[in-house]
Amino acid sequence: MIENAEKYGAYMMLCDQTAMPHARPADGVRETGLAFVTLEPPVIFDDGAARYPIRMVVALAADDSMKHIQALGELMDIVCRRDLLERLLETNHKKDFIALMTG
């Protein structure tokens, strides 16, 4: 994922305030999984043309291409909804975060 970020820059921008570094199955992924990190203060991603304040990072690892594409679509449906994203960013407890994600 680090090599992809260095090579492709802001490819990982999912939507406003959200980045999703990810790797293809061929890059050594052993098992499908997700990890979420909220950031305060935001981390600034700079691609040379623009600066993006990132408040949530979603790491995706998928062990096959279909799971990878499906997970990308589902994540975009969730974190690109501004109202839901704000509630996720305000959440301080894992169980509340999961409830919002699955609700």
All heavy atoms as an XYZ file, in Angstrom:
800
protein
N       0.817     -1.190      0.000
C       0.000      0.000      0.000
C       0.861      1.254      0.000
O       0.523      2.235     -0.663
C      -0.939      0.002      1.202
C      -2.077     -0.970      1.102
S      -3.187     -0.770      2.498
C      -3.771     -2.429      2.651
N       1.958      1.213      0.730
C       2.858      2.366      0.773
C       3.463      2.608     -0.604
O       3.521      3.744     -1.079
C       3.945      2.181      1.850
C       3.303      2.201      3.235
C       5.024      3.256      1.726
C       4.219      1.780      4.357
N       3.889      1.535     -1.267
C       4.433      1.674     -2.618
C       3.393      2.255     -3.573
O       3.714      3.108     -4.403
C       4.913      0.319     -3.143
C       6.165     -0.182     -2.465
C       6.533     -1.593     -2.903
O       5.938     -2.124     -3.863
O       7.431     -2.165     -2.269
N       2.128      1.814     -3.458
C       1.069      2.350     -4.312
C       0.869      3.842     -4.057
O       0.677      4.612     -4.999
C      -0.246      1.607     -4.081
C      -0.264      0.242     -4.717
O       0.554     -0.084     -5.564
N      -1.204     -0.588     -4.292
N       0.892      4.255     -2.802
C       0.724      5.670     -2.471
C       1.868      6.499     -3.057
O       1.645      7.582     -3.610
C       0.648      5.859     -0.965
N       3.082      5.999     -2.951
C       4.222      6.722     -3.494
C       4.179      6.773     -5.020
O       4.518      7.784     -5.627
C       5.525      6.076     -3.019
C       5.758      6.277     -1.531
C       6.913      5.447     -0.983
O       7.410      4.539     -1.698
O       7.314      5.709      0.161
N       3.720      5.698     -5.633
C       3.685      5.607     -7.096
C       2.503      6.364     -7.709
O       2.649      7.051     -8.710
C       3.632      4.140     -7.514
C       3.711      3.908     -9.004
C       3.775      2.414     -9.302
C       3.875      2.140    -10.783
N       3.945      0.703    -11.068
N       1.295      6.227     -7.103
C       0.076      6.746     -7.719
C      -0.499      7.976     -7.034
O      -1.503      8.518     -7.495
C      -0.998      5.647     -7.767
C      -0.569      4.434     -8.541
C      -0.401      3.211     -7.908
C      -0.329      4.507     -9.909
C       0.000      2.087     -8.615
C       0.074      3.385    -10.626
C       0.241      2.181     -9.974
O       0.632      1.084    -10.670
N       0.051      8.387     -5.921
C      -0.421      9.601     -5.251
C      -1.794      9.440     -4.639
O      -2.043      8.515     -3.883
N      -2.706     10.337     -5.004
C      -4.016     10.409     -4.357
C      -5.018      9.384     -4.893
O      -6.220      9.566     -4.766
C      -4.582     11.815     -4.495
N      -4.541      8.295     -5.456
C      -5.445      7.253     -5.956
C      -6.382      6.766     -4.858
O      -7.454      6.249     -5.132
C      -4.651      6.052     -6.505
C      -4.236      5.079     -5.440
C      -4.972      3.920     -5.211
C      -3.139      5.327     -4.625
C      -4.614      3.030     -4.209
C      -2.776      4.446     -3.627
C      -3.511      3.298     -3.428
O      -3.160      2.426     -2.433
N      -5.971      6.920     -3.643
C      -6.720      6.341     -2.528
C      -7.828      7.236     -1.992
O      -8.524      6.855     -1.064
C      -5.771      5.970     -1.397
C      -5.102      7.155     -0.742
S      -3.888      6.700      0.487
C      -2.557      6.129     -0.537
N      -8.033      8.408     -2.591
C      -9.101      9.294     -2.138
C     -10.438      8.645     -2.490
O     -10.760      8.460     -3.652
C      -8.990     10.650     -2.818
C      -7.705     11.391     -2.508
S      -7.464     11.706     -0.762
C      -8.914     12.638     -0.403
N     -11.193      8.306     -1.479
C     -12.473      7.633     -1.688
C     -13.584      8.661     -1.880
O     -14.389      8.560     -2.782
C     -12.773      6.717     -0.502
C     -13.909      5.754     -0.633
C     -13.726      4.846     -1.832
C     -14.034      4.931      0.634
N     -13.624      9.643     -1.017
C     -14.555     10.764     -1.104
C     -14.080     11.794     -0.095
O     -13.024     11.643      0.498
C     -16.002     10.324     -0.862
S     -16.248      9.448      0.670
N     -14.861     12.823      0.115
C     -14.484     13.919      1.002
C     -14.035     13.413      2.371
O     -14.766     12.655      3.021
C     -15.686     14.871      1.152
C     -15.322     16.138      1.871
O     -14.207     16.647      1.636
O     -16.144     16.616      2.663
N     -12.830     13.775      2.778
C     -12.268     13.477      4.094
C     -11.914     12.013      4.307
O     -11.557     11.613      5.409
C     -13.207     13.925      5.220
C     -13.559     15.390      5.175
C     -14.422     15.761      6.333
O     -13.929     15.884      7.458
N     -15.705     15.947      6.086
N     -12.023     11.188      3.267
C     -11.823      9.749      3.433
C     -10.831      9.223      2.402
O     -10.950      9.506      1.218
C     -13.155      8.999      3.270
O     -14.121      9.568      4.149
C     -13.001      7.539      3.594
N      -9.877      8.451      2.900
C      -8.910      7.797      2.019
C      -8.965      6.296      2.265
O      -9.254      5.845      3.375
C      -7.504      8.317      2.286
N      -8.703      5.554      1.206
C      -8.733      4.107      1.339
C      -7.525      3.489      0.640
O      -7.585      3.119     -0.534
C     -10.013      3.527      0.752
C     -10.132      2.057      1.079
S     -11.630      1.321      0.427
C     -11.230      1.310     -1.293
N      -6.423      3.392      1.363
C      -5.308      2.648      0.787
C      -5.719      1.189      0.672
O      -6.417      0.666      1.539
C      -4.182      2.843      1.796
C      -4.840      3.225      3.062
C      -6.148      3.865      2.701
N      -5.350      0.553     -0.400
C      -5.726     -0.839     -0.562
C      -4.712     -1.555     -1.444
O      -3.921     -0.926     -2.128
C      -7.147     -0.984     -1.117
C      -7.394     -0.262     -2.391
N      -7.556      1.102     -2.452
C      -7.509     -0.713     -3.658
C      -7.757      1.456     -3.697
N      -7.735      0.380     -4.452
N      -4.764     -2.865     -1.367
C      -3.854     -3.695     -2.143
C      -4.653     -4.735     -2.907
O      -5.721     -5.159     -2.468
C      -2.856     -4.390     -1.214
N      -4.123     -5.122     -4.032
C      -4.756     -6.170     -4.831
C      -4.416     -7.531     -4.226
O      -3.413     -7.675     -3.524
C      -4.239     -6.114     -6.268
C      -4.553     -4.825     -6.970
C      -3.923     -4.760     -8.354
N      -2.495     -4.994     -8.280
C      -1.839     -5.857     -9.050
N      -2.459     -6.548     -9.964
N      -0.542     -6.010     -8.913
N      -5.217     -8.531     -4.517
C      -4.903     -9.878     -4.017
C      -3.493    -10.321     -4.399
O      -2.802    -10.957     -3.608
C      -5.962    -10.755     -4.686
C      -7.118     -9.838     -4.903
C      -6.505     -8.496     -5.214
N      -3.042     -9.926     -5.568
C      -1.709    -10.323     -6.028
C      -0.590     -9.656     -5.235
O       0.568    -10.055     -5.334
C      -1.558     -9.984     -7.512
N      -0.915     -8.638     -4.431
C       0.096     -7.930     -3.652
C       0.358     -8.564     -2.289
O       0.936     -7.939     -1.416
C      -0.316     -6.463     -3.470
C      -0.272     -5.682     -4.774
O       0.509     -6.063     -5.667
O      -1.023     -4.705     -4.901
N      -0.102     -9.790     -2.094
C       0.211    -10.499     -0.861
C      -0.915    -10.569      0.150
O      -0.690    -10.952      1.296
N      -2.130    -10.213     -0.236
C      -3.253    -10.292      0.690
C      -3.562    -11.759      0.970
O      -3.702    -12.555      0.059
C      -4.504     -9.583      0.111
C      -5.706     -9.789      1.011
C      -4.225     -8.105     -0.085
N      -3.660    -12.108      2.229
C      -3.940    -13.497      2.622
C      -5.390    -13.717      2.995
O      -5.910    -14.821      2.924
C      -3.060    -13.876      3.806
C      -1.593    -13.900      3.466
C      -0.791    -14.464      4.627
N       0.614    -14.375      4.312
C       1.471    -13.643      4.968
N       1.075    -12.925      5.997
N       2.737    -13.612      4.625
N      -6.060    -12.640      3.439
C      -7.424    -12.759      3.949
C      -8.143    -11.425      3.772
O      -7.540    -10.372      3.935
C      -7.340    -13.113      5.441
C      -8.625    -13.343      6.135
C      -8.404    -13.738      7.599
O      -7.349    -14.291      7.932
O      -9.306    -13.456      8.398
N      -9.422    -11.482      3.441
C     -10.202    -10.263      3.277
C     -10.431     -9.605      4.634
O     -10.738    -10.282      5.618
C     -11.552    -10.582      2.612
O     -11.290    -11.117      1.312
C     -12.423     -9.351      2.482
N     -10.262     -8.296      4.673
C     -10.487     -7.583      5.925
C     -10.538     -6.087      5.729
O     -10.153     -5.565      4.677
N     -11.054     -5.399      6.728
C     -11.153     -3.939      6.742
C     -10.624     -3.416      8.073
O     -10.774     -4.067      9.097
C     -12.609     -3.486      6.629
C     -13.315     -3.709      5.315
C     -14.812     -3.483      5.490
C     -12.771     -2.760      4.272
N     -10.049     -2.240      8.022
C      -9.646     -1.537      9.241
C     -10.000     -0.067      9.059
O      -9.807      0.488      7.977
C      -8.156     -1.701      9.491
N     -10.557      0.543     10.095
C     -10.955      1.948     10.065
C     -10.168      2.706     11.117
O     -10.025      2.235     12.245
C     -12.445      2.103     10.385
C     -13.352      1.499      9.357
C     -13.672      0.159      9.402
C     -13.880      2.286      8.352
C     -14.513     -0.399      8.460
C     -14.718      1.738      7.405
C     -15.044      0.393      7.452
N      -9.687      3.897     10.739
C      -9.015      4.779     11.681
C      -9.592      6.176     11.466
O      -9.661      6.654     10.330
C      -7.489      4.813     11.439
C      -6.817      5.809     12.367
C      -6.878      3.441     11.602
N     -10.022      6.812     12.549
C     -10.435      8.210     12.456
C      -9.303      9.072     13.004
O      -8.609      8.671     13.945
C     -11.751      8.468     13.218
O     -11.614      8.079     14.575
C     -12.902      7.696     12.572
N      -9.121     10.227     12.402
C      -7.971     11.074     12.705
C      -8.406     12.456     13.171
O      -9.213     13.112     12.524
C      -7.101     11.225     11.452
C      -6.667      9.928     10.783
C      -6.064     10.222      9.417
C      -5.698      9.171     11.662
N      -7.865     12.891     14.283
C      -8.100     14.235     14.792
C      -6.805     14.696     15.438
O      -6.390     14.106     16.436
C      -9.250     14.248     15.800
C      -9.678     15.619     16.246
C     -10.121     16.513     15.097
O     -10.895     16.090     14.242
O      -9.657     17.665     15.070
N      -6.140     15.644     14.876
C      -6.517     16.443     13.724
C      -6.354     15.652     12.425
O      -5.708     14.601     12.407
C      -5.522     17.615     13.774
C      -4.301     17.037     14.404
C      -4.816     16.031     15.410
N      -6.922     16.164     11.350
C      -6.810     15.469     10.068
C      -5.364     15.408      9.590
O      -4.546     16.255      9.940
C      -7.632     16.328      9.106
C      -8.313     17.352      9.914
C      -7.706     17.378     11.267
N      -5.075     14.415      8.777
C      -3.795     14.305      8.094
C      -3.998     14.898      6.703
O      -5.010     14.633      6.058
C      -3.349     12.831      7.991
C      -2.150     12.677      7.080
C      -3.062     12.266      9.365
N      -3.047     15.690      6.263
C      -3.167     16.324      4.957
C      -2.488     15.451      3.906
O      -1.305     15.152      4.014
C      -2.537     17.739      4.944
C      -3.150     18.611      6.039
C      -2.668     18.373      3.560
C      -4.646     18.820      5.914
N      -3.262     15.007      2.915
C      -2.711     14.321      1.763
C      -2.472     15.387      0.698
O      -3.373     16.151      0.376
C      -3.684     13.292      1.212
C      -3.724     11.991      1.963
C      -3.509     11.921      3.326
C      -3.990     10.812      1.282
C      -3.561     10.728      4.002
C      -4.050      9.600      1.954
C      -3.837      9.552      3.312
N      -1.287     15.417      0.165
C      -0.927     16.418     -0.834
C      -0.481     15.690     -2.091
O       0.506     14.967     -2.074
C       0.198     17.289     -0.287
C       0.534     18.474     -1.171
O       0.220     18.447     -2.373
O       1.125     19.427     -0.640
N      -1.222     15.868     -3.175
C      -0.852     15.189     -4.424
C      -0.140     16.129     -5.394
O       0.043     15.810     -6.558
C      -2.071     14.540     -5.083
C      -3.039     15.535     -5.679
O      -2.829     16.760     -5.546
O      -4.025     15.085     -6.293
N       0.262     17.297     -4.907
C       0.946     18.264     -5.749
C      -0.007     19.252     -6.391
O       0.355     20.395     -6.636
N      -1.229     18.827     -6.677
C      -2.221     19.707     -7.285
C      -3.203     20.243     -6.250
O      -3.765     21.314     -6.415
C      -2.988     18.970     -8.378
N      -3.429     19.470     -5.197
C      -4.392     19.867     -4.162
C      -3.996     19.236     -2.834
O      -3.225     18.280     -2.789
C      -5.802     19.433     -4.558
N      -4.550     19.805     -1.775
C      -4.330     19.277     -0.427
C      -5.677     18.799      0.104
O      -6.671     19.503      0.002
C      -3.745     20.362      0.474
C      -2.359     20.784      0.032
C      -1.843     22.002      0.784
N      -1.966     21.929      2.217
C      -1.041     21.430      3.062
N       0.079     20.958      2.582
N      -1.253     21.420      4.357
N      -5.694     17.597      0.656
C      -6.927     16.981      1.139
C      -6.824     16.692      2.627
O      -5.954     15.918      3.038
C      -7.179     15.656      0.408
C      -7.177     15.768     -1.084
C      -6.031     15.500     -1.814
C      -8.326     16.145     -1.769
C      -6.026     15.581     -3.193
C      -8.335     16.236     -3.150
C      -7.178     15.955     -3.855
O      -7.186     16.044     -5.217
N      -7.690     17.292      3.461
C      -7.696     16.946      4.887
C      -8.422     15.604      5.067
O      -9.609     15.485      4.775
C      -8.465     18.098      5.532
C      -9.344     18.618      4.437
C      -8.638     18.354      3.145
N      -7.707     14.615      5.533
C      -8.257     13.270      5.696
C      -8.556     13.022      7.167
O      -7.676     13.133      8.020
C      -7.281     12.197      5.168
C      -6.991     12.421      3.687
C      -7.807     10.797      5.423
C      -8.215     12.364      2.809
N      -9.814     12.686      7.451
C     -10.234     12.417      8.822
C     -10.556     10.950      9.051
O     -10.724     10.524     10.188
C     -11.444     13.278      9.172
C     -11.092     14.771      9.182
C     -12.267     15.650      9.496
N     -12.875     15.302     10.766
C     -14.153     15.543     11.063
N     -14.955     16.113     10.193
N     -14.646     15.198     12.233
N     -10.676     10.173      7.957
C     -10.898      8.738      8.107
C     -10.068      7.994      7.072
O     -10.024      8.375      5.905
C     -12.367      8.356      7.922
C     -12.599      6.846      8.080
S     -14.291      6.327      7.773
C     -15.112      7.052      9.173
N      -9.414      6.949      7.538
C      -8.674      6.062      6.651
C      -9.296      4.684      6.780
O      -9.494      4.175      7.886
C      -7.175      6.002      7.012
C      -6.441      5.012      6.116
C      -6.549      7.386      6.920
N      -9.637      4.117      5.636
C     -10.202      2.778      5.578
C      -9.209      1.917      4.816
O      -8.931      2.183      3.643
C     -11.563      2.767      4.835
C     -12.148      1.369      4.816
C     -12.528      3.766      5.442
N      -8.640      0.928      5.464
C      -7.717      0.010      4.790
C      -8.503     -1.222      4.369
O      -9.230     -1.817      5.172
C      -6.574     -0.375      5.716
N      -8.364     -1.573      3.115
C      -9.067     -2.724      2.552
C      -8.049     -3.736      2.060
O      -7.122     -3.386      1.341
C      -9.958     -2.276      1.382
C     -10.500     -3.379      0.462
C     -11.444     -4.302      1.209
C     -11.189     -2.760     -0.745
N      -8.255     -4.968      2.458
C      -7.486     -6.087      1.909
C      -8.504     -7.115      1.441
O      -9.401     -7.490      2.190
C      -6.577     -6.688      2.978
N      -8.411     -7.522      0.188
C      -9.347     -8.511     -0.348
C      -8.553     -9.626     -0.999
O      -7.602     -9.367     -1.739
C     -10.291     -7.869     -1.351
N      -8.948    -10.854     -0.704
C      -8.188    -11.992     -1.209
C      -8.616    -12.460     -2.596
O      -8.052    -13.403     -3.130
C      -8.183    -13.144     -0.209
C      -9.573    -13.659      0.119
O     -10.550    -13.163     -0.458
O      -9.672    -14.567      0.964
N      -9.619    -11.792     -3.192
C      -9.924    -12.035     -4.606
C     -10.538    -10.780     -5.208
O     -11.034     -9.909     -4.497
C     -10.796    -13.280     -4.820
C     -12.247    -13.124     -4.396
O     -12.899    -12.142     -4.795
O     -12.733    -14.008     -3.670
N     -10.488    -10.687     -6.528
C     -10.906     -9.468     -7.226
C     -12.374     -9.127     -7.034
O     -12.736     -7.963     -6.911
C     -10.600     -9.599     -8.720
O      -9.209     -9.675     -8.903
N     -13.237    -10.118     -7.011
C     -14.668     -9.838     -6.835
C     -14.953     -9.256     -5.455
O     -15.736     -8.315     -5.330
C     -15.508    -11.099     -7.065
C     -15.597    -11.503     -8.525
S     -16.182    -10.169     -9.611
C     -17.813     -9.895     -8.979
N     -14.336     -9.799     -4.413
C     -14.515     -9.240     -3.065
C     -13.986     -7.812     -3.008
O     -14.564     -6.953     -2.345
C     -13.801    -10.100     -2.026
C     -14.470    -11.426     -1.763
C     -13.689    -12.201     -0.728
C     -14.241    -13.603     -0.539
N     -13.397    -14.391      0.371
N     -12.891     -7.555     -3.706
C     -12.272     -6.238     -3.740
C     -13.252     -5.220     -4.333
O     -13.528     -4.173     -3.736
C     -10.994     -6.327     -4.595
C     -10.189     -5.088     -4.650
N      -9.074     -4.898     -3.883
C     -10.320     -3.973     -5.394
C      -8.550     -3.718     -4.142
N      -9.287     -3.146     -5.068
N     -13.819     -5.535     -5.477
C     -14.749     -4.626     -6.152
C     -16.027     -4.450     -5.341
O     -16.533     -3.331     -5.188
C     -15.056     -5.144     -7.576
C     -13.791     -5.027     -8.429
C     -16.213     -4.375     -8.203
C     -13.862     -5.766     -9.744
N     -16.540     -5.537     -4.791
C     -17.758     -5.465     -3.979
C     -17.533     -4.597     -2.745
O     -18.357     -3.737     -2.424
C     -18.204     -6.859     -3.566
C     -19.463     -6.862     -2.729
C     -19.880     -8.270     -2.315
O     -19.248     -9.261     -2.651
N     -20.967     -8.355     -1.578
N     -16.416     -4.797     -2.062
C     -16.122     -4.014     -0.854
C     -15.963     -2.535     -1.191
O     -16.438     -1.672     -0.445
C     -14.871     -4.553     -0.164
N     -15.298     -2.215     -2.308
C     -15.146     -0.817     -2.715
C     -16.511     -0.146     -2.881
O     -16.741      0.958     -2.378
C     -14.381     -0.728     -4.034
C     -12.879     -0.843     -3.972
C     -12.306     -0.986     -5.379
C     -12.273      0.346     -3.280
N     -17.405     -0.808     -3.583
C     -18.737     -0.247     -3.800
C     -19.507     -0.049     -2.513
O     -20.125      1.000     -2.299
N     -19.488     -1.045     -1.646
C     -20.213     -0.951     -0.377
C     -19.640      0.154      0.501
O     -20.394      0.896      1.143
C     -20.190     -2.294      0.339
C     -21.036     -3.350     -0.359
C     -20.933     -4.724      0.284
O     -20.342     -4.852      1.370
O     -21.454     -5.678     -0.319
N     -18.321      0.263      0.545
C     -17.702      1.314      1.356
C     -18.049      2.702      0.837
O     -18.337      3.608      1.615
C     -16.187      1.132      1.388
C     -15.709      0.018      2.290
C     -14.247     -0.284      2.029
C     -15.923      0.386      3.750
N     -18.037      2.864     -0.463
C     -18.382      4.170     -1.028
C     -19.818      4.546     -0.683
O     -20.093      5.707     -0.361
C     -18.168      4.171     -2.537
C     -16.702      4.185     -2.895
S     -16.416      4.264     -4.656
C     -16.841      5.960     -4.969
N     -20.723      3.580     -0.706
C     -22.113      3.852     -0.337
C     -22.228      4.345      1.101
O     -23.101      5.152      1.416
C     -22.982      2.602     -0.506
C     -23.252      2.259     -1.954
O     -23.049      3.124     -2.830
O     -23.659      1.112     -2.216
N     -21.357      3.875      1.960
C     -21.426      4.241      3.377
C     -20.695      5.550      3.644
O     -21.285      6.515      4.123
C     -20.849      3.116      4.264
C     -21.739      1.874      4.173
C     -20.691      3.581      5.707
C     -21.132      0.636      4.787
N     -19.402      5.603      3.360
C     -18.601      6.751      3.801
C     -18.742      7.976      2.913
O     -18.317      9.057      3.302
C     -17.104      6.389      3.990
C     -16.946      5.328      5.052
C     -16.465      5.973      2.692
N     -19.350      7.845      1.752
C     -19.550      9.019      0.901
C     -20.881      9.705      1.168
O     -21.200     10.709      0.532
C     -19.395      8.646     -0.574
S     -17.681      8.212     -0.980
N     -21.646      9.200      2.104
C     -22.851      9.894      2.570
C     -22.413     10.863      3.659
O     -22.024     10.444      4.747
C     -23.861      8.895      3.130
C     -24.530      8.070      2.070
C     -25.583      7.141      2.615
N     -26.321      7.672      3.742
C     -26.809      6.912      4.724
N     -26.633      5.606      4.723
N     -27.489      7.473      5.708
N     -22.443     12.139      3.358
C     -21.896     13.153      4.272
C     -22.482     13.059      5.678
O     -21.759     13.147      6.664
C     -22.114     14.546      3.701
C     -21.481     15.633      4.558
C     -21.548     16.989      3.922
N     -20.792     17.110      2.705
C     -19.474     17.339      2.663
N     -18.802     17.442      3.770
N     -18.858     17.466      1.513
N     -23.804     12.852      5.793
C     -24.429     12.779      7.113
C     -23.900     11.588      7.913
O     -23.583     11.702      9.097
C     -25.949     12.719      6.993
C     -26.439     11.491      6.221
O     -25.805     11.104      5.214
O     -27.467     10.917      6.630
N     -23.776     10.453      7.270
C     -23.275      9.263      7.954
C     -21.798      9.404      8.270
O     -21.349      9.042      9.362
C     -23.529      8.010      7.115
C     -23.067      6.688      7.721
C     -23.650      6.474      9.119
C     -23.449      5.532      6.798
N     -21.032      9.954      7.354
C     -19.603     10.160      7.600
C     -19.393     11.033      8.829
O     -18.562     10.711      9.692
C     -18.925     10.783      6.381
C     -17.442     11.127      6.559
C     -16.621      9.875      6.847
C     -16.917     11.850      5.335
N     -20.140     12.103      8.951
C     -19.992     12.984     10.122
C     -20.305     12.236     11.420
O     -19.610     12.400     12.418
C     -20.866     14.228      9.985
C     -20.344     15.227      8.979
C     -18.928     15.710      9.277
O     -18.581     15.935     10.465
O     -18.155     15.855      8.314
N     -21.349     11.420     11.402
C     -21.686     10.644     12.609
C     -20.590      9.632     12.924
O     -20.245      9.426     14.090
C     -23.038      9.964     12.443
C     -24.177     10.981     12.425
C     -25.563     10.407     12.654
N     -25.802      9.062     12.222
C     -26.599      8.703     11.204
N     -27.218      9.621     10.487
N     -26.784      7.449     10.911
N     -20.036      8.995     11.900
C     -18.939      8.046     12.122
C     -17.722      8.756     12.724
O     -17.084      8.238     13.641
C     -18.541      7.361     10.813
C     -19.531      6.346     10.262
C     -19.172      5.992      8.824
C     -19.582      5.100     11.139
N     -17.429      9.941     12.221
C     -16.265     10.689     12.713
C     -16.450     11.183     14.143
O     -15.480     11.373     14.861
C     -15.967     11.867     11.782
C     -15.436     11.475     10.399
C     -15.414     12.689      9.488
C     -14.069     10.836     10.502
N     -17.686     11.370     14.555
C     -17.963     11.833     15.917
C     -18.024     10.693     16.928
O     -18.024     10.928     18.139
C     -19.282     12.609     15.936
C     -19.202     13.919     15.185
C     -20.552     14.574     14.994
O     -21.574     14.049     15.488
O     -20.588     15.628     14.329
N     -18.088      9.474     16.446
C     -18.222      8.311     17.321
C     -16.901      8.017     18.025
O     -15.839      8.038     17.410
C     -18.665      7.084     16.493
O     -19.894      7.395     15.874
C     -18.816      5.860     17.348
N     -16.989      7.724     19.318
C     -15.794      7.439     20.111
C     -15.701      5.990     20.569
O     -14.733      5.613     21.217
C     -15.746      8.344     21.344
C     -15.532      9.787     20.967
O     -14.719     10.097     20.110
N     -16.278     10.670     21.585
N     -16.705      5.185     20.248
C     -16.722      3.808     20.731
C     -16.893      2.837     19.574
O     -17.712      3.054     18.674
C     -17.849      3.603     21.746
C     -17.704      4.492     22.942
N     -16.763      4.274     23.923
C     -18.362      5.624     23.298
C     -16.850      5.227     24.834
N     -17.816      6.064     24.474
N     -16.124      1.770     19.619
C     -16.132      0.760     18.559
C     -17.535      0.221     18.290
O     -17.963      0.125     17.144
C     -15.185     -0.377     18.947
C     -15.129     -1.507     17.971
C     -14.170     -2.585     18.470
C     -14.214     -3.814     17.613
N     -13.285     -4.837     18.093
N     -18.284     -0.110     19.351
C     -19.614     -0.703     19.156
C     -20.563      0.279     18.481
O     -21.376     -0.103     17.640
C     -20.194     -1.227     20.460
C     -20.545     -0.188     21.478
C     -21.135     -0.821     22.735
C     -21.430      0.247     23.752
N     -22.786      0.714     23.750
N     -20.444      1.581     18.791
C     -21.285      2.584     18.145
C     -20.899      2.754     16.675
O     -21.757      2.908     15.807
C     -21.176      3.926     18.869
C     -21.700      3.854     20.295
O     -22.574      3.022     20.580
O     -21.235      4.651     21.133
N     -19.614      2.704     16.401
C     -19.111      2.810     15.023
C     -19.646      1.642     14.192
O     -20.190      1.821     13.102
C     -17.584      2.805     15.033
C     -16.964      3.123     13.701
C     -16.613      4.421     13.386
C     -16.708      2.127     12.771
C     -16.022      4.720     12.163
C     -16.134      2.408     11.553
C     -15.788      3.709     11.257
N     -19.535      0.442     14.725
C     -20.022     -0.757     14.025
C     -21.525     -0.678     13.813
O     -22.028     -1.028     12.730
C     -19.610     -2.034     14.780
C     -18.095     -2.204     14.707
C     -20.319     -3.266     14.211
C     -17.550     -3.291     15.619
N     -22.254     -0.201     14.810
C     -23.705     -0.074     14.674
C     -24.072      0.881     13.547
O     -24.979      0.609     12.756
C     -24.326      0.392     15.996
N     -23.351      1.996     13.425
C     -23.609      2.933     12.344
C     -23.256      2.314     10.983
O     -23.986      2.499     10.012
C     -22.802      4.220     12.533
C     -23.314      5.181     13.585
C     -22.263      6.270     13.848
C     -24.608      5.807     13.139
N     -22.178      1.575     10.928
C     -21.756      0.956      9.671
C     -22.722     -0.113      9.196
O     -22.919     -0.282      8.001
C     -20.351      0.336      9.821
C     -19.247      1.335      9.975
S     -18.935      2.283      8.483
C     -18.312      1.035      7.395
N     -23.299     -0.821     10.114
C     -24.147     -1.959      9.742
C     -25.635     -1.633      9.789
O     -26.451     -2.435      9.363
C     -23.874     -3.177     10.649
O     -24.103     -2.819     12.009
C     -22.458     -3.664     10.468
N     -25.977     -0.442     10.335
C     -27.379     -0.063     10.517
C     -27.988      0.403      9.289
O     -28.876      0.214      8.657
